[in-house]
Amino acid sequence: MNFAIWNTASIPVLIHVAAATFCTLLGAYMIFAKKGNRAHKIMGWAWVAGMSVAIFSALFVHGFEWIGPFSPIHLIIPFAAWGLWGGIRDIRAKKSTGSS
């Protein structure tokens, strides 16, 4: 892998990649970790914070414009925000998916 590309990447890209990587690794760990305890809840809120950063920073990632400054990947942002909000809403309502 060519790590020199990181030297030329914009700050929003670096923030977005860092947040997305954090959420991917933490999410993968949380799938197999014990659920419902205090550590799980703290990691869950850390994941929510990371996803919020990833979603927000995606607004500033540009490179292959399609409509104005936006690309097709920007179409994912509203769905990601909606899904994140739905998860938070369900957690606050104490709804369970039954996967624990």
N, CA, C and O atoms as a GROMACS GRO file, in nm:
protein
  400
    1MET      N    1   0.085  -0.117   0.000
    1MET     CA    2   0.000   0.000   0.000
    1MET      C    3   0.089   0.124   0.000
    1MET      O    4   0.194   0.128   0.065
    2ASN      N    5   0.046   0.224  -0.074
    2ASN     CA    6   0.123   0.347  -0.085
    2ASN      C    7   0.074   0.446   0.021
    2ASN      O    8  -0.033   0.505   0.008
    3PHE      N    9   0.155   0.463   0.125
    3PHE     CA   10   0.116   0.553   0.234
    3PHE      C   11   0.145   0.699   0.202
    3PHE      O   12   0.104   0.788   0.278
    4ALA      N   13   0.212   0.727   0.092
    4ALA     CA   14   0.244   0.864   0.054
    4ALA      C   15   0.117   0.943   0.020
    4ALA      O   16   0.118   1.066   0.025
    5ILE      N   17   0.011   0.874  -0.014
    5ILE     CA   18  -0.114   0.942  -0.048
    5ILE      C   19  -0.169   1.020   0.071
    5ILE      O   20  -0.238   1.120   0.052
    6TRP      N   21  -0.140   0.974   0.192
    6TRP     CA   22  -0.189   1.042   0.312
    6TRP      C   23  -0.126   1.180   0.327
    6TRP      O   24  -0.185   1.268   0.391
    7ASN      N   25  -0.008   1.201   0.269
    7ASN     CA   26   0.058   1.332   0.277
    7ASN      C   27  -0.013   1.437   0.193
    7ASN      O   28  -0.001   1.557   0.220
    8THR      N   29  -0.086   1.394   0.093
    8THR     CA   30  -0.154   1.489   0.004
    8THR      C   31  -0.305   1.496   0.029
    8THR      O   32  -0.374   1.579  -0.030
    9ALA      N   33  -0.356   1.409   0.116
    9ALA     CA   34  -0.500   1.407   0.143
    9ALA      C   35  -0.541   1.530   0.223
    9ALA      O   36  -0.464   1.581   0.305
   10SER      N   37  -0.661   1.578   0.199
   10SER     CA   38  -0.712   1.694   0.272
   10SER      C   39  -0.749   1.654   0.415
   10SER      O   40  -0.766   1.536   0.445
   11ILE      N   41  -0.760   1.752   0.501
   11ILE     CA   42  -0.794   1.728   0.642
   11ILE      C   43  -0.929   1.657   0.654
   11ILE      O   44  -0.939   1.562   0.732
   12PRO      N   45  -1.034   1.699   0.582
   12PRO     CA   46  -1.161   1.626   0.593
   12PRO      C   47  -1.149   1.478   0.554
   12PRO      O   48  -1.215   1.394   0.616
   13VAL      N   49  -1.068   1.447   0.456
   13VAL     CA   50  -1.049   1.307   0.416
   13VAL      C   51  -0.981   1.230   0.528
   13VAL      O   52  -1.022   1.118   0.560
   14LEU      N   53  -0.878   1.288   0.588
   14LEU     CA   54  -0.807   1.222   0.696
   14LEU      C   55  -0.899   1.199   0.817
   14LEU      O   56  -0.897   1.092   0.878
   15ILE      N   57  -0.978   1.300   0.850
   15ILE     CA   58  -1.073   1.286   0.961
   15ILE      C   59  -1.176   1.178   0.929
   15ILE      O   60  -1.209   1.096   1.015
   16HIS      N   61  -1.227   1.179   0.808
   16HIS     CA   62  -1.328   1.081   0.768
   16HIS      C   63  -1.273   0.939   0.773
   16HIS      O   64  -1.338   0.849   0.825
   17VAL      N   65  -1.154   0.919   0.720
   17VAL     CA   66  -1.093   0.785   0.720
   17VAL      C   67  -1.066   0.739   0.863
   17VAL      O   68  -1.090   0.623   0.896
   18ALA      N   69  -1.016   0.829   0.947
   18ALA     CA   70  -0.988   0.792   1.086
   18ALA      C   71  -1.117   0.753   1.160
   18ALA      O   72  -1.119   0.653   1.231
   19ALA      N   73  -1.223   0.832   1.142
   19ALA     CA   74  -1.350   0.802   1.208
   19ALA      C   75  -1.411   0.672   1.156
   19ALA      O   76  -1.460   0.590   1.234
   20ALA      N   77  -1.408   0.653   1.025
   20ALA     CA   78  -1.464   0.531   0.967
   20ALA      C   79  -1.386   0.407   1.009
   20ALA      O   80  -1.444   0.302   1.037
   21THR      N   81  -1.254   0.419   1.014
   21THR     CA   82  -1.171   0.306   1.059
   21THR      C   83  -1.199   0.274   1.205
   21THR      O   84  -1.214   0.158   1.242
   22PHE      N   85  -1.207   0.378   1.287
   22PHE     CA   86  -1.239   0.359   1.429
   22PHE      C   87  -1.372   0.285   1.445
   22PHE      O   88  -1.380   0.188   1.521
   23CYS      N   89  -1.475   0.330   1.374
   23CYS     CA   90  -1.607   0.267   1.385
   23CYS      C   91  -1.608   0.124   1.332
   23CYS      O   92  -1.675   0.038   1.388
   24THR      N   93  -1.534   0.099   1.227
   24THR     CA   94  -1.528  -0.036   1.172
   24THR      C   95  -1.462  -0.132   1.271
   24THR      O   96  -1.514  -0.240   1.296
   25LEU      N   97  -1.350  -0.092   1.327
   25LEU     CA   98  -1.279  -0.179   1.422
   25LEU      C   99  -1.358  -0.196   1.552
   25LEU      O  100  -1.370  -0.307   1.603
   26LEU      N  101  -1.411  -0.085   1.604
   26LEU     CA  102  -1.488  -0.094   1.728
   26LEU      C  103  -1.615  -0.176   1.706
   26LEU      O  104  -1.652  -0.257   1.791
   27GLY      N  105  -1.682  -0.154   1.594
   27GLY     CA  106  -1.804  -0.230   1.564
   27GLY      C  107  -1.777  -0.378   1.550
   27GLY      O  108  -1.855  -0.460   1.598
   28ALA      N  109  -1.666  -0.414   1.486
   28ALA     CA  110  -1.631  -0.555   1.472
   28ALA      C  111  -1.604  -0.618   1.609
   28ALA      O  112  -1.644  -0.732   1.635
   29TYR      N  113  -1.537  -0.544   1.695
   29TYR     CA  114  -1.511  -0.596   1.831
   29TYR      C  115  -1.642  -0.612   1.908
   29TYR      O  116  -1.663  -0.713   1.975
   30MET      N  117  -1.730  -0.513   1.896
   30MET     CA  118  -1.854  -0.515   1.975
   30MET      C  119  -1.948  -0.627   1.934
   30MET      O  120  -2.032  -0.670   2.013
   31ILE      N  121  -1.935  -0.673   1.811
   31ILE     CA  122  -2.020  -0.785   1.768
   31ILE      C  123  -1.993  -0.909   1.852
   31ILE      O  124  -2.084  -0.986   1.883
   32PHE      N  125  -1.867  -0.929   1.888
   32PHE     CA  126  -1.828  -1.050   1.961
   32PHE      C  127  -1.814  -1.028   2.111
   32PHE      O  128  -1.806  -1.126   2.185
   33ALA      N  129  -1.812  -0.905   2.157
   33ALA     CA  130  -1.796  -0.876   2.300
   33ALA      C  131  -1.928  -0.899   2.374
   33ALA      O  132  -2.035  -0.903   2.314
   34LYS      N  133  -1.916  -0.912   2.505
   34LYS     CA  134  -2.035  -0.928   2.588
   34LYS      C  135  -2.121  -0.803   2.580
   34LYS      O  136  -2.070  -0.691   2.584
   35LYS      N  137  -2.250  -0.822   2.568
   35LYS     CA  138  -2.341  -0.710   2.548
   35LYS      C  139  -2.416  -0.675   2.675
   35LYS      O  140  -2.439  -0.759   2.762
   36GLY      N  141  -2.452  -0.547   2.685
   36GLY     CA  142  -2.537  -0.501   2.793
   36GLY      C  143  -2.463  -0.449   2.915
   36GLY      O  144  -2.525  -0.384   3.000
   37ASN      N  145  -2.334  -0.475   2.926
   37ASN     CA  146  -2.261  -0.425   3.044
   37ASN      C  147  -2.219  -0.280   3.022
   37ASN      O  148  -2.241  -0.223   2.916
   38ARG      N  149  -2.158  -0.221   3.125
   38ARG     CA  150  -2.120  -0.080   3.120
   38ARG      C  151  -2.020  -0.053   3.008
   38ARG      O  152  -2.032   0.048   2.937
   39ALA      N  153  -1.922  -0.141   2.990
   39ALA     CA  154  -1.821  -0.121   2.885
   39ALA      C  155  -1.886  -0.121   2.747
   39ALA      O  156  -1.848  -0.041   2.661
   40HIS      N  157  -1.982  -0.209   2.726
   40HIS     CA  158  -2.052  -0.215   2.598
   40HIS      C  159  -2.126  -0.083   2.570
   40HIS      O  160  -2.124  -0.032   2.458
   41LYS      N  161  -2.190  -0.031   2.673
   41LYS     CA  162  -2.264   0.094   2.656
   41LYS      C  163  -2.169   0.209   2.625
   41LYS      O  164  -2.200   0.294   2.541
   42ILE      N  165  -2.055   0.215   2.692
   42ILE     CA  166  -1.958   0.321   2.667
   42ILE      C  167  -1.903   0.308   2.525
   42ILE      O  168  -1.891   0.408   2.453
   43MET      N  169  -1.868   0.186   2.485
   43MET     CA  170  -1.818   0.165   2.349
   43MET      C  171  -1.926   0.198   2.246
   43MET      O  172  -1.895   0.249   2.138
   44GLY      N  173  -2.050   0.169   2.278
   44GLY     CA  174  -2.160   0.202   2.186
   44GLY      C  175  -2.172   0.351   2.164
   44GLY      O  176  -2.189   0.396   2.051
   45TRP      N  177  -2.164   0.428   2.271
   45TRP     CA  178  -2.171   0.573   2.256
   45TRP      C  179  -2.047   0.628   2.187
   45TRP      O  180  -2.056   0.728   2.115
   46ALA      N  181  -1.932   0.564   2.207
   46ALA     CA  182  -1.810   0.604   2.134
   46ALA      C  183  -1.829   0.577   1.985
   46ALA      O  184  -1.786   0.656   1.901
   47TRP      N  185  -1.895   0.466   1.953
   47TRP     CA  186  -1.923   0.433   1.813
   47TRP      C  187  -2.018   0.537   1.753
   47TRP      O  188  -1.999   0.580   1.639
   48VAL      N  189  -2.120   0.576   1.828
   48VAL     CA  190  -2.215   0.678   1.781
   48VAL      C  191  -2.140   0.809   1.754
   48VAL      O  192  -2.164   0.875   1.652
   49ALA      N  193  -2.051   0.847   1.844
   49ALA     CA  194  -1.973   0.969   1.825
   49ALA      C  195  -1.885   0.957   1.700
   49ALA      O  196  -1.876   1.050   1.620
   50GLY      N  197  -1.820   0.842   1.683
   50GLY     CA  198  -1.737   0.821   1.565
   50GLY      C  199  -1.816   0.825   1.436
   50GLY      O  200  -1.771   0.882   1.337
   51MET      N  201  -1.933   0.765   1.437
   51MET     CA  202  -2.018   0.768   1.317
   51MET      C  203  -2.067   0.910   1.288
   51MET      O  204  -2.078   0.949   1.172
   52SER      N  205  -2.095   0.986   1.393
   52SER     CA  206  -2.136   1.124   1.373
   52SER      C  207  -2.025   1.203   1.305
   52SER      O  208  -2.050   1.282   1.214
   53VAL      N  209  -1.902   1.182   1.349
   53VAL     CA  210  -1.787   1.248   1.287
   53VAL      C  211  -1.771   1.202   1.142
   53VAL      O  212  -1.747   1.283   1.053
   54ALA      N  213  -1.784   1.072   1.119
   54ALA     CA  214  -1.769   1.019   0.983
   54ALA      C  215  -1.876   1.075   0.889
   54ALA      O  216  -1.847   1.111   0.776
   55ILE      N  217  -2.000   1.081   0.937
   55ILE     CA  218  -2.109   1.133   0.854
   55ILE      C  219  -2.088   1.281   0.825
   55ILE      O  220  -2.100   1.324   0.710
   56PHE      N  221  -2.056   1.359   0.928
   56PHE     CA  222  -2.038   1.503   0.909
   56PHE      C  223  -1.918   1.532   0.820
   56PHE      O  224  -1.925   1.618   0.732
   57SER      N  225  -1.807   1.461   0.843
   57SER     CA  226  -1.687   1.488   0.763
   57SER      C  227  -1.706   1.447   0.617
   57SER      O  228  -1.640   1.501   0.529
   58ALA      N  229  -1.797   1.352   0.591
   58ALA     CA  230  -1.823   1.310   0.453
   58ALA      C  231  -1.877   1.425   0.368
   58ALA      O  232  -1.860   1.426   0.247
   59LEU      N  233  -1.942   1.520   0.433
   59LEU     CA  234  -1.993   1.636   0.359
   59LEU      C  235  -1.881   1.717   0.295
   59LEU      O  236  -1.904   1.787   0.196
   60PHE      N  237  -1.761   1.708   0.350
   60PHE     CA  238  -1.649   1.790   0.304
   60PHE      C  239  -1.548   1.711   0.221
   60PHE      O  240  -1.444   1.764   0.183
   61VAL      N  241  -1.579   1.585   0.194
   61VAL     CA  242  -1.491   1.503   0.111
   61VAL      C  243  -1.533   1.520  -0.034
   61VAL      O  244  -1.646   1.488  -0.071
   62HIS      N  245  -1.442   1.570  -0.115
   62HIS     CA  246  -1.471   1.594  -0.256
   62HIS      C  247  -1.357   1.537  -0.339
   62HIS      O  248  -1.246   1.519  -0.289
   63GLY      N  249  -1.383   1.510  -0.462
   63GLY     CA  250  -1.278   1.456  -0.548
   63GLY      C  251  -1.329   1.423  -0.686
   63GLY      O  252  -1.264   1.454  -0.785
   64PHE      N  253  -1.445   1.359  -0.694
   64PHE     CA  254  -1.502   1.331  -0.825
   64PHE      C  255  -1.645   1.384  -0.826
   64PHE      O  256  -1.742   1.312  -0.801
   65GLU      N  257  -1.653   1.515  -0.854
   65GLU     CA  258  -1.781   1.585  -0.851
   65GLU      C  259  -1.876   1.531  -0.957
   65GLU      O  260  -1.835   1.496  -1.068
   66TRP      N  261  -2.001   1.527  -0.922
   66TRP     CA  262  -2.104   1.476  -1.012
   66TRP      C  263  -2.212   1.582  -1.033
   66TRP      O  264  -2.246   1.617  -1.146
   67ILE      N  265  -2.264   1.634  -0.922
   67ILE     CA  266  -2.361   1.743  -0.927
   67ILE      C  267  -2.306   1.854  -0.838
   67ILE      O  268  -2.312   1.845  -0.715
   68GLY      N  269  -2.252   1.957  -0.900
   68GLY     CA  270  -2.186   2.061  -0.821
   68GLY      C  271  -2.066   2.002  -0.749
   68GLY      O  272  -1.986   1.932  -0.811
   69PRO      N  273  -2.053   2.028  -0.619
   69PRO     CA  274  -1.939   1.973  -0.545
   69PRO      C  275  -1.964   1.832  -0.492
   69PRO      O  276  -1.880   1.777  -0.420
   70PHE      N  277  -2.078   1.772  -0.525
   70PHE     CA  278  -2.116   1.644  -0.467
   70PHE      C  279  -2.099   1.529  -0.565
   70PHE      O  280  -2.110   1.545  -0.687
   71SER      N  281  -2.072   1.412  -0.509
   71SER     CA  282  -2.056   1.289  -0.586
   71SER      C  283  -2.166   1.191  -0.545
   71SER      O  284  -2.238   1.216  -0.449
   72PRO      N  285  -2.179   1.080  -0.616
   72PRO     CA  286  -2.281   0.982  -0.579
   72PRO      C  287  -2.266   0.930  -0.436
   72PRO      O  288  -2.365   0.892  -0.373
   73ILE      N  289  -2.145   0.927  -0.385
   73ILE     CA  290  -2.125   0.876  -0.249
   73ILE      C  291  -2.194   0.965  -0.146
   73ILE      O  292  -2.229   0.919  -0.037
   74HIS      N  293  -2.214   1.093  -0.180
   74HIS     CA  294  -2.282   1.182  -0.088
   74HIS      C  295  -2.430   1.146  -0.069
   74HIS      O  296  -2.493   1.192   0.026
   75LEU      N  297  -2.484   1.064  -0.160
   75LEU     CA  298  -2.623   1.020  -0.145
   75LEU      C  299  -2.640   0.929  -0.024
   75LEU      O  300  -2.751   0.912   0.025
   76ILE      N  301  -2.531   0.871   0.024
   76ILE     CA  302  -2.537   0.781   0.140
   76ILE      C  303  -2.553   0.858   0.270
   76ILE      O  304  -2.607   0.805   0.367
   77ILE      N  305  -2.508   0.982   0.274
   77ILE     CA  306  -2.506   1.060   0.398
   77ILE      C  307  -2.644   1.067   0.465
   77ILE      O  308  -2.652   1.040   0.585
   78PRO      N  309  -2.752   1.102   0.395
   78PRO     CA  310  -2.882   1.108   0.464
   78PRO      C  311  -2.926   0.973   0.520
   78PRO      O  312  -2.986   0.967   0.628
   79PHE      N  313  -2.897   0.865   0.449
   79PHE     CA  314  -2.935   0.732   0.498
   79PHE      C  315  -2.855   0.694   0.622
   79PHE      O  316  -2.909   0.635   0.716
   80ALA      N  317  -2.726   0.727   0.622
   80ALA     CA  318  -2.643   0.698   0.739
   80ALA      C  319  -2.690   0.779   0.860
   80ALA      O  320  -2.698   0.726   0.970
   81ALA      N  321  -2.721   0.906   0.839
   81ALA     CA  322  -2.769   0.991   0.949
   81ALA      C  323  -2.903   0.940   1.001
   81ALA      O  324  -2.926   0.936   1.122
   82TRP      N  325  -2.992   0.903   0.910
   82TRP     CA  326  -3.123   0.850   0.949
   82TRP      C  327  -3.108   0.720   1.028
   82TRP      O  328  -3.174   0.701   1.130
   83GLY      N  329  -3.021   0.631   0.982
   83GLY     CA  330  -2.997   0.505   1.053
   83GLY      C  331  -2.936   0.527   1.190
   83GLY      O  332  -2.972   0.460   1.286
   84LEU      N  333  -2.842   0.620   1.198
   84LEU     CA  334  -2.780   0.650   1.328
   84LEU      C  335  -2.884   0.706   1.424
   84LEU      O  336  -2.891   0.664   1.540
   85TRP      N  337  -2.965   0.799   1.377
   85TRP     CA  338  -3.069   0.855   1.462
   85TRP      C  339  -3.171   0.748   1.504
   85TRP      O  340  -3.214   0.746   1.619
   86GLY      N  341  -3.207   0.660   1.412
   86GLY     CA  342  -3.301   0.552   1.446
   86GLY      C  343  -3.245   0.460   1.553
   86GLY      O  344  -3.318   0.416   1.642
   87GLY      N  345  -3.116   0.431   1.544
   87GLY     CA  346  -3.053   0.347   1.647
   87GLY      C  347  -3.053   0.415   1.782
   87GLY      O  348  -3.081   0.351   1.884
   88ILE      N  349  -3.020   0.543   1.785
   88ILE     CA  350  -3.021   0.617   1.911
   88ILE      C  351  -3.161   0.621   1.969
   88ILE      O  352  -3.181   0.603   2.089
   89ARG      N  353  -3.259   0.646   1.883
   89ARG     CA  354  -3.399   0.650   1.928
   89ARG      C  355  -3.441   0.517   1.989
   89ARG      O  356  -3.507   0.514   2.093
   90ASP      N  357  -3.403   0.407   1.924
   90ASP     CA  358  -3.439   0.275   1.975
   90ASP      C  359  -3.368   0.244   2.106
   90ASP      O  360  -3.428   0.185   2.197
   91ILE      N  361  -3.241   0.284   2.118
   91ILE     CA  362  -3.168   0.262   2.242
   91ILE      C  363  -3.234   0.338   2.357
   91ILE      O  364  -3.252   0.284   2.466
   92ARG      N  365  -3.271   0.462   2.331
   92ARG     CA  366  -3.335   0.543   2.436
   92ARG      C  367  -3.472   0.488   2.472
   92ARG      O  368  -3.516   0.503   2.586
   93ALA      N  369  -3.540   0.425   2.378
   93ALA     CA  370  -3.670   0.364   2.405
   93ALA      C  371  -3.655   0.223   2.461
   93ALA      O  372  -3.754   0.156   2.490
   94LYS      N  373  -3.530   0.178   2.474
   94LYS     CA  374  -3.496   0.045   2.527
   94LYS      C  375  -3.552  -0.067   2.440
   94LYS      O  376  -3.591  -0.172   2.491
   95LYS      N  377  -3.557  -0.044   2.309
   95LYS     CA  378  -3.598  -0.149   2.217
   95LYS      C  379  -3.479  -0.239   2.191
   95LYS      O  380  -3.367  -0.191   2.180
   96SER      N  381  -3.502  -0.367   2.183
   96SER     CA  382  -3.396  -0.463   2.158
   96SER      C  383  -3.418  -0.529   2.023
   96SER      O  384  -3.531  -0.551   1.980
   97THR      N  385  -3.306  -0.560   1.956
   97THR     CA  386  -3.316  -0.630   1.829
   97THR      C  387  -3.323  -0.782   1.850
   97THR      O  388  -3.348  -0.859   1.758
   98GLY      N  389  -3.299  -0.822   1.975
   98GLY     CA  390  -3.300  -0.965   2.005
   98GLY      C  391  -3.174  -1.035   1.969
   98GLY      O  392  -3.170  -1.158   1.970
   99SER      N  393  -3.067  -0.962   1.938
   99SER     CA  394  -2.943  -1.025   1.895
   99SER      C  395  -2.842  -1.043   2.008
   99SER      O  396  -2.730  -1.086   1.982
  100SER      N  397  -2.879  -1.010   2.132
  100SER     CA  398  -2.781  -1.019   2.240
  100SER      C  399  -2.770  -1.152   2.302
  100SER      O  400  -2.690  -1.171   2.395
   0.00000   0.00000   0.00000
